[in-house]
Every structure is written in C-alpha cells, then in structure tokens.
Amino acid sequence: MRARPDPAPEPAGSRGSAPDDRRPALTDGRGHAERLRDAVVRQGGRCFWCGRPFSDLVAPTTDHVVPRVKGGPSWPENEVAACRRCNAERGHTTPVDWLEECVRRGWPADPSALDATLATLETAIVRRGGQRRARPYVHSQRRRLSRSGPGQERST
C-alpha cells in the first residue's frame, strides 16, 4: 500500500482557516459582549422592542433584526439589544410582524427606529456584498414598514 502525500497547506483566508481570521473584517474586531454593550448604549439602555429599561432583573440579549435562520448576518448593523422576554417570544418572527405585535400589546415600539436599523443594514449589505438571502428580506421588510404603519390592520 502506498503512503498518501501530505496535503499542501491551504492559503490564508481559505475554507480551512480558523474563523477568527475572518472575524475582524465582519465585526470591526469587536467581540459579542462589546457589540451588545454598544447596542445598549445606542438604544439608551432600553429594549429595542418593548422599551423596558435594562437592570439587574432585565438583562439585555442580542437580537438579530433579520434572524440568522432567515439569512441575517452576525454584523453589528443587524444586532439590537432586546430583553430576554422579547427575544424569546419573537423567535424567527419578521421584524415588522413583531413590531405590530408590540404595538398591539401597548408597548412603545418605534417604527422609525426599526426602519433606521433596516436602512443601516441594507447599506452595510451593499457595501460588504454577499448576503443573497438577507438582501431581499431587508428590502421587503422596509417596503412593508413604509406601506402600512404598525398597528394598522392589514387587508386580507
């Protein structure tokens, strides 16, 4: 039986390289905890969806506006700080559907904040490229948000 030759080393940035080699280009070198802190500060220390202030009893969690399962990237532009209740109850619900649910519950949900977040994400996708699943998703969510304000009944 003949011995197999040693495989050639893969070039840096190829499929076999460590994920950490690519992370700085996607997240500007900031870790998860630091990005969450930035989101909390950006949102004034309140949940993006229900507006509850974060405290020892209401801890912030990272919520992806475009859910990862729907092709949303783990980029700071797609991450907001949400309380555990909102993050868990939202699950993979679209951002506009969840915003409408928040309004229905009487929470101070902010459509303009959601539109600004989606616009920032859309710009980041154009600038960085890729995200073939997230690109049309973001566009459709922005279109839905502009057509019918949250809290308005959709015609069926």
N, C-alpha and C positions, 0 to 999 in steps of 0.2 A: 504494500500500500504506500502510495506516495504522500509525502507531507504537503500540506497546503502552504502556499507562500503567505507571509504576513501581509495583512491588508495595508494599503497605503494610508498614511494619515490624512484625515479629512481637513480641508481648508477651514480656516476660522470663519465662523458665521454659517457654516453648513448645517445640515439637519442634525448631525451627531454632536454638535457643540452644546455646551451647557446652556440652559435657558438664561442664566444670569448674563451671558454675553450679549443678549439682545435687549434685556430689560431697560438699560438707560435710554435707548433711543425711543422707547414707547412711553416711559413714565418720567422722563427727565431725571432719572436717578433717585427718585423719592420712593420710599417704601410704603407699604399699605397703611401702616399706622400714621405716618406723616401726611399722606394724602387724605385720610379720614379727618385728622385734626384740621387740615386746611379747609375741607368742606364744612366742618362745624363752624369755623370762624367765618367763612364766606356767607353762611346762612344765618349768622347772628346767634348761634348756639341753640337753634330750634330745628325740629324735624321738618324736612322739606315738604312732607305731605300733610301732616295734621297740625303742625305748628307748636307742638308741646316743647317746652324748654328741656334741654338735656340736664340731668342731675345725677346724683349717685343712684337714684331709683330708676331713672330713664336714661339708659346708656345709648350712645349713638352706634349705629351699624352702617356699613357701606351698602348702599342700594344702587344697583346699576339701572339707570333710566331705561336704556334698551337692554332687556335681560340678556345675560350671557347665552342662554339657551336659544334665543332668537337671533344670535349673531353679534350681540353687543360686545364691544371691546372692553378690556380692563384698563381703560385710559382715564386719567383724571377728569376729562371732559364728560365722561359717561357715568361718573360716580357722584352721588349726593349722600348726605348724612340723613338717615332715617331712624326713627325709633324702632326697636325690635318688633313692636306690635304691627306697625305699618309695613315693615319689610317682610314679615312673615305672612301677613294677611294678603299683601299684594301678590306675592309669588311671582308668576310669569304673566300677570295681567298687563295689558298695554298701559303705557303712561297716561293716555287720555282717558281710558276706561277707569283707571284707578283715581284720577283726578275727579272725574264725575262722581265716583263713589264717595270720595272725601267730601265733596260739596253736599251730596245727599245726606251724609251724616252730620252736616253742620260744622265741619271743620274749616278753618280759614285757608283752604287750598288756594294757591296763587297761579292762575293760568299763565300770566306773563313770565313768572319765574321758570315754569316748565318750558315755555316757548324759547326763552333765552338759553336755557340749558340745551335744548334740542338744536338751536341755531349754532351754538358753540361746538357741539358735537359734529354737526353737519360740516362746519368749516374745517374741523380737525380731520375728518374723513377725506375731504377734498385735498387738504394739504399733505396728509400722510399717505393717501392712496389705500388700495385694498378695501376690505370690509364690504364685499359684494352683497352679503346678506343684510348688513346693518344700514347701508346707504338707502335702499328703497323704503325700509322700515321707518327710518327717521323722517324721510320726506313725507310718507303717508301720515305719520303722526302729526307733523306740523300742519299738513293740509286739513286734517280732521279738526285740529285745535282752532284753526282760523275760520273754518266753516260753521261750526256750532260751538258756542261757548259752553263751558261746563255747567251742568245744572239744567240745561235746556234738554227737553225730551227730543230724542231722535225719532224721525218719522220712519215707520216700518211699512 
